[in-house]
Amino acid sequence: MATGNLLRFGQHKDAVEKIDSIVKVEGIDVLFIGPSDLSQSLGYPGDAGHPVVKKVMNDAFSKIIESEKIAGTAGNLERLDVRAIYA
């Protein structure tokens, strides 16, 4: 049975800024972004739907998907407006 690794990251803007390096790590299959903590670190506490937070998440999700990894979040994708990257 194949097993994958889960890396929960994106709790802070510093982690998202390093996404290009993180997606290259061998054995990591899933990358998770926590919108609430991310919004806090970006200066928009409690506002995961803020346009800046959405852009950061969309950019990160795009890079994750382009690297053929699985992107995940605990957030409401409709509210975060990240569905377009799956179309």
ABEGO torsion letter per residue (X at the ends): XBBBBBBBBGABAAAAAAAAAAAABBGBABBBBBAAAAAAAAGBBGBAABAAAAAAAAAAAAAAAAAGBBBBBABBAAAAGAAAAAX
